[in-house]
């Protein structure tokens, strides 16, 4: 059975269309990530699934049941927000158990569920603390724990790592991935961070201007993008794009090549000049300019040193070129 099915979802605010013909199926136990630039509609779509927004048209099914007229509290979902949304006057235990108390669950059941969630999230020694006594990462874990205790049909995450620093984001990302494996639960996660999308998802939904551009596994989208937008959005550094004539390919309006598929040497196919270099330790990003002033990024494994202004040649394999037509659609 599908955990979630979206059928022809449209959403408008007045005359402004926010979402256009969204169709999606999420299998049981699947981790699906909505990704796209700001304003693409990903958070609105999540709120429609949660019941916090209504659709203009279309159907939302959770666990095989139509939820169009079902309030959020009856949908069997649990949501983790960007802001932790914890009650400051309640302890960790109180915050995690509140939803079950409101649902009038038995005390022993509540205690058991809180203990299970606290153990999974390494919060056992913090149960009697209040949010003000916790770090940002611990508060986010409490918010996740509050969702876990409810045993929902579907977990919804709305950019849960945005307020954390870089190190905490990595650690919390690993914890969320571990929880997904342990809970075997269906999760939908919204982010603008493509690294989170690539490292966490079973399936990525790429959105732009309220439309689905492509759906697939992280490596499917990375290796086989349908169009210029997906090709350029996924990947860091992003794909290089050049006019097809640069490569002598008349049938392609635009040619793309990933930075890791370019190499630098003393002779080669395209002459360039080094304009900037980023030494990252494990890799090196070398920015070069072609004679027509077009800038490209070359990603080299390991450490390399090039002088700014140095002449170099770019080499590549033709099989690593992505070809796009004048409408931005992939033709090879």
C-alpha positions as CSV (number, residue, x, y, z in Angstrom):
1,X,0.0,0.0,0.0
2,X,1.2,3.6,-0.7
3,X,1.8,5.8,2.3
4,X,0.9,8.8,0.3
5,X,-0.7,9.5,-3.1
6,X,-1.1,13.0,-4.6
7,X,-3.4,13.3,-7.6
8,X,-3.5,16.4,-9.8
9,X,-2.8,18.8,-7.0
10,X,-3.3,22.5,-7.9
11,X,-3.0,25.4,-5.4
12,X,-3.7,29.0,-6.1
13,X,-3.8,32.1,-3.9
14,X,-6.2,34.4,-5.8
15,X,-5.0,34.5,-9.4
16,X,-1.5,33.3,-8.5
17,X,-0.8,29.7,-9.2
18,X,1.5,28.1,-6.6
19,X,1.3,24.4,-7.5
20,X,0.4,23.0,-10.9
21,X,-0.6,19.4,-11.5
22,X,1.4,17.6,-8.8
23,X,1.2,13.8,-9.0
24,X,3.3,11.7,-6.6
25,X,3.2,8.3,-4.9
26,X,5.2,7.5,-1.8
27,X,5.7,3.9,-0.9
28,X,5.6,2.5,2.6
29,X,9.0,3.1,4.3
30,X,10.2,5.4,1.6
31,X,12.2,8.6,2.3
32,X,11.2,11.3,-0.2
33,X,12.7,14.7,-0.3
34,X,11.1,17.8,-2.0
35,X,13.9,20.1,-3.2
36,X,14.0,23.3,-5.2
37,X,14.8,27.0,-5.0
38,X,12.9,29.4,-2.7
39,X,9.4,30.0,-3.9
40,X,9.1,26.7,-5.9
41,X,6.2,25.5,-3.8
42,X,7.8,22.7,-1.8
43,X,6.7,24.0,1.7
44,X,3.2,24.7,0.4
45,X,2.9,21.1,-0.9
46,X,4.1,19.8,2.5
47,X,1.4,21.9,4.2
48,X,-1.2,20.5,1.9
49,X,-0.2,17.0,2.8
50,X,-0.4,17.9,6.5
51,X,-3.8,19.6,6.1
52,X,-2.5,23.0,7.1
53,X,-3.5,24.3,3.6
54,X,-6.4,23.2,1.4
55,X,-6.0,22.3,-2.3
56,X,-7.6,24.3,-5.0
57,X,-8.2,21.0,-6.7
58,X,-6.8,17.4,-6.6
59,X,-6.8,14.6,-4.0
60,X,-4.6,13.8,-1.1
61,X,-4.6,10.1,0.1
62,X,-2.7,8.8,3.1
63,X,-2.7,5.1,3.8
64,X,-5.2,4.6,1.0
65,X,-7.8,7.1,2.5
66,X,-8.8,10.4,1.0
67,X,-7.8,13.2,3.3
68,X,-9.2,16.2,1.5
69,X,-11.7,17.0,4.3
70,X,-9.8,15.5,7.2
71,X,-8.3,17.9,9.8
72,X,-4.5,17.7,10.5
73,X,-5.0,15.9,13.9
74,X,-6.8,13.0,12.2
75,X,-4.4,12.4,9.3
76,X,-2.0,10.1,11.2
77,X,0.9,12.4,10.4
78,X,3.6,14.0,12.6
79,X,5.4,17.2,11.5
80,X,8.8,18.5,12.5
81,X,9.2,22.2,11.8
82,X,12.2,24.4,11.0
83,X,11.6,26.2,14.3
84,X,11.6,23.7,17.2
85,X,8.1,24.8,18.4
86,X,8.8,23.5,21.9
87,X,6.8,24.7,25.0
88,X,9.4,26.5,27.1
89,X,7.6,25.8,30.4
90,X,7.5,22.0,29.8
91,X,10.4,19.6,30.3
92,X,11.7,17.4,27.5
93,X,9.4,14.7,28.8
94,X,6.5,17.0,28.9
95,X,7.0,18.2,25.3
96,X,7.4,14.7,24.0
97,X,4.4,13.4,25.7
98,X,2.0,16.3,25.2
99,X,0.4,15.0,22.0
100,X,-0.3,11.6,23.5
101,X,-1.8,13.2,26.7
102,X,-4.1,15.3,24.5
103,X,-5.2,12.1,22.7
104,X,-6.0,10.7,26.2
105,X,-3.6,7.7,25.9
106,X,-2.9,5.6,29.0
107,X,-0.1,6.8,31.3
108,X,1.9,3.6,31.0
109,X,1.7,3.7,27.2
110,X,2.8,7.4,27.2
111,X,5.7,6.6,29.5
112,X,6.8,3.6,27.3
113,X,6.7,5.6,24.1
114,X,8.7,8.5,25.6
115,X,11.3,6.1,26.9
116,X,11.7,4.5,23.5
117,X,12.0,7.8,21.7
118,X,14.4,9.2,24.3
119,X,16.7,6.1,23.9
120,X,16.7,6.3,20.1
121,X,17.7,10.0,20.3
122,X,20.1,9.8,23.2
123,X,17.9,12.1,25.3
124,X,17.4,9.8,28.3
125,X,19.5,12.0,30.6
126,X,17.7,15.2,29.5
127,X,14.1,14.2,30.1
128,X,13.7,16.5,33.1
129,X,15.4,19.6,31.5
130,X,13.5,22.5,29.9
131,X,14.3,23.7,26.3
132,X,16.3,26.7,27.6
133,X,18.8,24.2,29.1
134,X,19.4,22.4,25.8
135,X,21.6,23.1,22.8
136,X,20.0,23.7,19.3
137,X,20.8,20.2,18.2
138,X,19.2,18.7,21.4
139,X,16.1,20.8,20.9
140,X,15.7,19.6,17.4
141,X,16.0,16.0,18.6
142,X,13.2,16.7,21.1
143,X,11.1,17.9,18.3
144,X,11.8,14.7,16.4
145,X,11.1,12.7,19.5
146,X,7.7,14.4,19.9
147,X,6.9,13.1,16.4
148,X,8.3,9.6,17.0
149,X,6.1,8.9,20.1
150,X,3.0,9.3,18.1
151,X,3.9,6.4,15.7
152,X,2.5,8.3,12.7
153,X,1.7,6.9,9.3
154,X,3.8,9.6,7.8
155,X,6.6,11.9,9.1
156,X,6.8,15.4,7.6
157,X,10.0,17.4,8.0
158,X,10.0,21.1,7.0
159,X,13.7,22.2,6.6
160,X,14.5,20.8,10.1
161,X,18.2,21.5,9.9
162,X,18.2,25.1,8.7
163,X,18.7,26.6,12.2
164,X,21.7,24.4,13.0
165,X,25.4,25.2,12.4
166,X,27.4,23.1,9.9
167,X,28.7,20.5,12.3
168,X,25.3,20.0,13.9
169,X,23.6,19.7,10.5
170,X,25.9,16.8,9.6
171,X,25.4,15.0,12.9
172,X,21.6,15.5,12.9
173,X,21.4,14.4,9.2
174,X,23.1,11.2,10.2
175,X,20.7,10.7,13.1
176,X,17.7,11.2,10.8
177,X,19.0,8.7,8.4
178,X,19.6,6.2,11.2
179,X,16.1,6.8,12.6
180,X,14.6,6.2,9.1
181,X,16.3,2.8,9.0
182,X,15.3,1.9,12.5
183,X,11.7,3.1,12.3
184,X,11.1,1.8,8.7
185,X,8.7,4.7,8.4
186,X,7.6,6.8,5.5
187,X,9.2,10.3,5.6
188,X,8.7,13.4,3.5
189,X,11.4,16.1,3.9
190,X,11.5,19.6,2.5
191,X,14.9,21.3,1.9
192,X,16.6,23.7,-0.4
193,X,19.9,22.1,0.5
194,X,20.8,19.6,-2.3
195,X,23.4,17.9,-0.1
196,X,20.7,16.9,2.3
197,X,18.6,15.7,-0.6
198,X,21.4,13.7,-2.2
199,X,22.5,12.0,1.1
200,X,19.2,11.3,2.7
201,X,16.6,10.5,0.1
202,X,15.4,7.3,-1.5
203,X,13.6,9.5,-4.0
204,X,14.0,13.1,-4.8
205,X,11.2,15.4,-6.2
206,X,12.7,18.4,-7.9
207,X,10.3,21.4,-8.0
208,X,10.5,24.6,-9.9
209,X,7.8,27.3,-10.2
210,X,5.2,25.0,-8.7
211,X,5.8,22.1,-11.1
212,X,7.6,18.8,-10.8
213,X,10.7,18.8,-13.0
214,X,11.8,15.3,-12.3
215,X,11.4,12.4,-9.8
216,X,14.0,9.8,-9.1
217,X,16.7,8.4,-6.9
218,X,19.6,10.8,-6.1
219,X,22.1,9.2,-8.5
220,X,19.4,8.8,-11.2
221,X,18.8,12.5,-11.2
222,X,22.5,13.3,-10.9
223,X,23.6,11.0,-13.8
224,X,20.5,11.3,-16.0
225,X,18.8,14.7,-15.6
226,X,15.8,15.4,-17.8
227,X,16.6,19.0,-18.4
228,X,18.9,22.0,-17.8
229,X,17.2,22.9,-14.5
230,X,17.7,19.5,-12.9
231,X,21.2,19.2,-14.3
232,X,22.2,22.6,-12.9
233,X,20.5,22.3,-9.6
234,X,21.9,19.0,-8.4
235,X,25.7,18.9,-8.0
236,X,28.2,21.0,-6.1
237,X,30.0,22.6,-7.8
238,X,27.2,22.8,-10.3
239,X,27.4,21.5,-13.9
240,X,29.2,23.7,-16.4
241,X,27.1,24.9,-19.4
242,X,28.4,26.0,-22.8
243,X,27.0,26.8,-26.2
244,X,26.9,23.7,-28.4
245,X,29.1,25.5,-31.0
246,X,32.0,25.5,-28.5
247,X,32.2,21.8,-28.8
248,X,31.3,21.7,-32.5
249,X,27.9,20.0,-31.8
250,X,25.3,21.6,-34.0
251,X,22.3,19.6,-32.8
252,X,22.7,20.9,-29.2
253,X,21.8,24.4,-28.2
254,X,23.6,23.8,-24.8
255,X,26.2,21.3,-23.7
256,X,26.8,20.5,-20.0
257,X,29.7,18.8,-18.3
258,X,30.3,18.1,-14.6
259,X,33.3,19.8,-13.0
260,X,34.7,16.3,-12.1
261,X,34.7,15.3,-15.7
262,X,37.1,18.1,-16.7
263,X,40.9,17.8,-16.4
264,X,43.7,20.3,-16.8
265,X,46.9,19.7,-18.7
266,X,49.6,21.4,-20.8
267,X,47.7,20.6,-24.0
268,X,44.2,19.6,-24.8
269,X,40.8,20.5,-26.4
270,X,40.0,23.9,-25.0
271,X,42.4,26.6,-24.0
272,X,41.7,28.5,-20.7
273,X,43.2,30.7,-18.1
274,X,43.1,30.1,-14.3
275,X,41.0,32.8,-12.6
276,X,40.6,31.5,-9.1
277,X,41.4,28.4,-7.0
278,X,39.7,26.9,-4.0
279,X,41.9,24.6,-1.9
280,X,39.5,22.3,0.0
281,X,42.0,19.8,1.2
282,X,40.5,16.6,-0.1
283,X,39.7,18.3,-3.5
284,X,40.5,21.4,-5.4
285,X,38.1,23.6,-7.4
286,X,39.9,25.4,-10.2
287,X,37.9,28.2,-11.9
288,X,39.1,28.9,-15.4
289,X,38.0,31.4,-18.2
290,X,37.8,30.5,-21.8
291,X,38.9,33.1,-24.5
292,X,35.2,34.2,-24.8
293,X,35.2,35.0,-21.0
294,X,33.0,32.1,-20.1
295,X,33.9,30.7,-16.7
296,X,34.0,27.0,-15.9
297,X,34.7,25.0,-12.8
298,X,37.2,22.1,-12.8
299,X,37.0,19.7,-9.8
300,X,40.3,17.9,-9.1
301,X,40.7,15.1,-6.6
302,X,43.3,15.8,-4.0
303,X,45.4,18.9,-3.7
304,X,46.6,21.0,-6.6
305,X,48.2,24.4,-7.1
306,X,47.8,26.7,-10.1
307,X,48.9,30.3,-10.3
308,X,46.1,32.8,-11.1
309,X,46.5,33.8,-14.7
310,X,48.3,30.6,-15.7
311,X,47.4,29.1,-19.1
312,X,46.0,25.6,-19.1
313,X,44.1,23.3,-21.4
314,X,40.8,21.5,-20.6
315,X,40.3,17.9,-21.6
316,X,37.2,15.8,-21.4
317,X,35.6,12.6,-22.7
318,X,32.7,13.1,-25.2
319,X,30.7,10.4,-23.4
320,X,30.5,12.8,-20.4
321,X,28.8,15.6,-22.3
322,X,25.1,16.3,-21.7
323,X,23.3,17.7,-24.7
324,X,20.2,20.0,-24.4
325,X,17.9,21.5,-27.0
326,X,16.7,25.1,-27.3
327,X,13.9,24.4,-24.8
328,X,16.4,23.1,-22.2
329,X,15.3,19.5,-22.6
330,X,17.9,16.7,-22.6
331,X,18.6,15.1,-25.9
332,X,21.6,13.0,-24.8
